[in-house]
Amino acid sequence: MKRDEANERFRHLCAIIESVVMTSLFLTIASPSAVVADAQLDARVETFLEQRRGTWRDLNVPYEDGKILHDLIVKRKFTRAFEIGTSTGHSTIWIAWALSKTGGKLITVEIDPARQEQAKANVAAAGLSQYVEFILGDAHKIVPGAQGRYDFVFSDADKDWYIRYFDAMHPKLTQNACFTAHNVEERRFGFTRGWVRDYLKHVRSVQDMETSIHPDSRAGVAITCKKTL
């Protein structure tokens, strides 16, 4: 009787293994075009970013900081992103590229029409338009009125509004979210600029979040994330 039970369990286990293997094989065979498309998009974005490396102006983030944002989104599998300050789209491309890998989408806000048009052209040239919704207008009004919930926010607009942007978005953050802010550099020996000092003091006082400055950013990327329970 025991041998029969053991044989039955063995057959059941084999059936499960076979089912898993066949499912994996089917997915691999059924969607080769998707794999190829992803590889083609990655190659297109990488080529675009490398060709433009070091040429971005108009208050865009440097290459290294764009990569920091990209890697954070991919690592934490964020899908609902909000950017305050598009400029001409360098950070937008890095964020959208990451979201193309997680299945997400970005909303990005810019007040300057000419910069937004250039950003749209840059995002299109990188092949990422389907992952970005552009909003033209004043972030002072748009951010407080934003609907929905977000797991990633990047603030790179007027620095004296950073605290207000954070406070407006904080109730809309998901339980695993991060709010990132650019040009937040904590200098040694206490020589931190006034608005940076005020911003860090503010976000570090929020009980459900913790803040760090990314060590690889020269310009300063502050990352404020929900605390893990």
C-alpha positions as CSV (number, residue, x, y, z in Angstrom):
1,M,0.0,0.0,0.0
2,K,2.8,2.4,0.9
3,R,4.6,1.6,-2.3
4,D,1.5,2.3,-4.3
5,E,1.1,5.7,-2.6
6,A,4.7,6.5,-3.3
7,N,4.4,5.6,-6.9
8,E,1.2,7.7,-7.2
9,R,3.0,10.7,-5.6
10,F,5.9,10.2,-8.0
11,R,3.7,10.2,-11.1
12,H,1.9,13.3,-9.8
13,L,5.2,15.1,-9.4
14,C,6.3,14.1,-12.9
15,A,3.1,15.4,-14.3
16,I,3.6,18.8,-12.6
17,I,7.2,19.0,-13.9
18,E,6.1,18.1,-17.4
19,S,3.4,20.8,-17.3
20,V,5.8,23.5,-16.1
21,V,8.3,22.6,-18.8
22,M,5.7,22.5,-21.6
23,T,4.3,25.8,-20.5
24,S,7.7,27.4,-20.5
25,L,8.5,25.9,-23.9
26,F,5.2,27.1,-25.3
27,L,5.8,30.7,-24.1
28,T,9.2,30.7,-25.6
29,I,7.9,29.4,-28.9
30,A,4.8,31.5,-29.0
31,S,6.3,34.9,-28.3
32,P,9.7,35.1,-30.1
33,S,8.7,38.3,-31.8
34,A,8.2,40.0,-28.4
35,V,11.7,39.0,-27.3
36,V,13.1,40.3,-30.6
37,A,11.1,43.5,-30.2
38,D,12.4,44.1,-26.7
39,A,15.9,43.6,-27.8
40,Q,15.5,46.0,-30.8
41,L,14.0,48.7,-28.5
42,D,16.8,48.3,-26.0
43,A,19.4,48.6,-28.8
44,R,17.6,51.7,-30.2
45,V,17.5,53.5,-26.9
46,E,21.1,52.6,-26.0
47,T,22.3,53.9,-29.3
48,F,20.3,57.2,-29.0
49,L,21.5,57.8,-25.4
50,E,25.1,57.1,-26.3
51,Q,25.0,59.3,-29.4
52,R,23.6,62.2,-27.3
53,R,25.8,61.6,-24.3
54,G,27.3,64.8,-22.9
55,T,25.2,67.0,-25.3
56,W,22.1,67.6,-23.2
57,R,21.4,71.2,-22.0
58,D,18.3,73.0,-20.8
59,L,18.7,71.7,-17.2
60,N,18.6,68.1,-18.2
61,V,20.0,65.4,-15.8
62,P,23.5,64.0,-16.6
63,Y,23.8,60.5,-18.1
64,E,24.8,58.9,-14.7
65,D,21.7,60.3,-13.0
66,G,19.4,59.1,-15.7
67,K,20.8,55.6,-15.3
68,I,20.2,55.8,-11.5
69,L,16.5,56.5,-12.1
70,H,16.3,53.7,-14.7
71,D,17.9,51.2,-12.5
72,L,15.7,52.1,-9.5
73,I,12.5,51.6,-11.5
74,V,13.6,48.3,-13.0
75,K,14.9,46.9,-9.6
76,R,11.7,47.8,-7.8
77,K,9.4,47.0,-10.7
78,F,7.6,50.4,-10.7
79,T,4.9,50.9,-13.3
80,R,3.1,54.2,-12.5
81,A,5.5,57.1,-12.8
82,F,5.2,60.9,-12.6
83,E,7.8,63.4,-13.6
84,I,7.8,67.0,-12.6
85,G,9.9,68.9,-15.1
86,T,10.4,67.3,-18.5
87,S,12.8,69.8,-20.0
88,T,13.8,68.3,-23.4
89,G,13.4,64.8,-22.2
90,H,16.7,63.2,-21.1
91,S,15.4,61.9,-17.8
92,T,12.1,61.2,-19.5
93,I,13.8,58.7,-21.9
94,W,15.6,56.9,-19.0
95,I,12.4,56.6,-17.0
96,A,10.3,55.5,-20.0
97,W,12.9,53.0,-21.0
98,A,12.7,51.4,-17.6
99,L,8.9,51.4,-17.7
100,S,9.1,49.6,-21.1
101,K,10.6,46.8,-19.2
102,T,8.2,46.8,-16.3
103,G,5.0,47.3,-18.3
104,G,4.4,50.8,-17.0
105,K,3.8,54.3,-18.2
106,L,5.0,57.8,-17.4
107,I,3.2,61.1,-17.0
108,T,5.5,64.1,-17.4
109,V,4.8,67.8,-16.9
110,E,6.6,70.7,-18.6
111,I,5.7,74.4,-18.5
112,D,7.7,75.5,-21.6
113,P,6.1,74.6,-24.9
114,A,9.3,74.6,-26.9
115,R,11.0,72.3,-24.5
116,Q,8.1,70.0,-24.5
117,E,8.0,69.8,-28.3
118,Q,11.7,69.0,-28.3
119,A,11.2,66.4,-25.6
120,K,8.4,64.7,-27.7
121,A,10.8,64.6,-30.6
122,N,13.6,63.1,-28.5
123,V,11.3,60.5,-26.9
124,A,10.0,59.5,-30.4
125,A,13.5,59.2,-31.8
126,A,14.3,56.8,-28.9
127,G,11.2,54.8,-29.8
128,L,9.5,55.3,-26.4
129,S,6.5,57.5,-27.2
130,Q,3.9,54.8,-26.3
131,Y,5.2,54.8,-22.7
132,V,4.9,58.6,-22.1
133,E,2.0,61.0,-21.6
134,F,3.0,64.6,-21.9
135,I,1.2,67.4,-20.1
136,L,1.9,71.0,-20.8
137,G,1.2,73.5,-18.0
138,D,2.2,74.8,-14.6
139,A,3.3,72.1,-12.2
140,H,2.2,74.3,-9.3
141,K,-1.4,73.6,-10.4
142,I,-1.1,70.2,-12.1
143,V,0.8,68.3,-9.4
144,P,-1.7,69.0,-6.6
145,G,-4.6,68.1,-9.0
146,A,-3.0,64.9,-10.2
147,Q,-5.3,61.9,-10.0
148,G,-4.5,58.3,-9.2
149,R,-1.6,56.7,-7.3
150,Y,2.0,56.4,-8.3
151,D,4.9,54.2,-7.3
152,F,7.7,56.5,-8.7
153,V,8.0,60.3,-8.8
154,F,10.9,62.4,-10.1
155,S,11.0,66.0,-9.2
156,D,13.4,68.2,-11.3
157,A,11.5,71.6,-11.5
158,D,11.7,74.7,-9.4
159,K,13.7,73.9,-6.3
160,D,11.9,76.2,-3.9
161,W,8.7,74.1,-4.6
162,Y,10.3,70.7,-3.9
163,I,8.7,70.5,-0.5
164,R,5.3,71.4,-1.8
165,Y,5.6,68.9,-4.7
166,F,6.5,66.2,-2.2
167,D,3.6,67.1,0.1
168,A,1.2,67.1,-2.9
169,M,2.3,63.6,-4.1
170,H,2.9,61.9,-0.7
171,P,-0.8,60.9,-0.2
172,K,-0.8,59.5,-3.8
173,L,2.1,57.2,-3.3
174,T,1.7,53.4,-3.2
175,Q,3.0,51.3,-0.3
176,N,6.3,50.5,-2.2
177,A,6.8,54.0,-3.8
178,C,9.8,56.2,-4.1
179,F,9.9,60.0,-4.5
180,T,13.2,61.1,-6.1
181,A,14.5,64.7,-6.4
182,H,17.3,66.1,-8.4
183,N,20.2,68.5,-7.4
184,V,19.8,67.5,-3.8
185,E,23.4,67.3,-2.8
186,E,24.4,67.0,0.9
187,R,27.8,68.6,1.2
188,R,30.4,67.7,3.7
189,F,31.1,69.8,6.8
190,G,27.6,71.2,6.9
191,F,27.8,73.5,3.9
192,T,24.5,72.4,2.5
193,R,22.5,75.0,0.5
194,G,19.4,76.4,2.2
195,W,16.7,74.9,0.1
196,V,18.5,71.5,0.1
197,R,18.8,71.6,3.9
198,D,15.1,72.5,4.3
199,Y,14.0,69.8,1.8
200,L,16.1,67.0,3.5
201,K,14.9,68.1,6.9
202,H,11.3,67.9,5.7
203,V,11.4,64.5,4.0
204,R,13.4,63.0,6.8
205,S,10.7,64.0,9.2
206,V,8.0,62.0,7.4
207,Q,7.4,58.9,9.5
208,D,6.6,56.4,6.8
209,M,9.5,57.2,4.5
210,E,13.3,57.1,4.6
211,T,15.7,59.2,2.6
212,S,19.2,58.7,1.2
213,I,21.4,60.5,-1.3
214,H,22.6,58.2,-4.1
215,P,26.4,57.8,-3.8
216,D,27.1,57.7,-7.5
217,S,25.4,61.0,-8.3
218,R,27.6,64.1,-8.5
219,A,24.6,66.4,-9.0
220,G,22.7,64.8,-6.2
221,V,19.7,62.4,-6.4
222,A,17.7,62.2,-3.2
223,I,15.7,59.0,-3.0
224,T,12.8,58.9,-0.5
225,C,11.1,55.6,-0.3
226,K,8.3,54.1,1.8
227,K,9.6,52.1,4.7
228,T,9.2,48.4,4.5
229,L,7.0,46.9,7.2
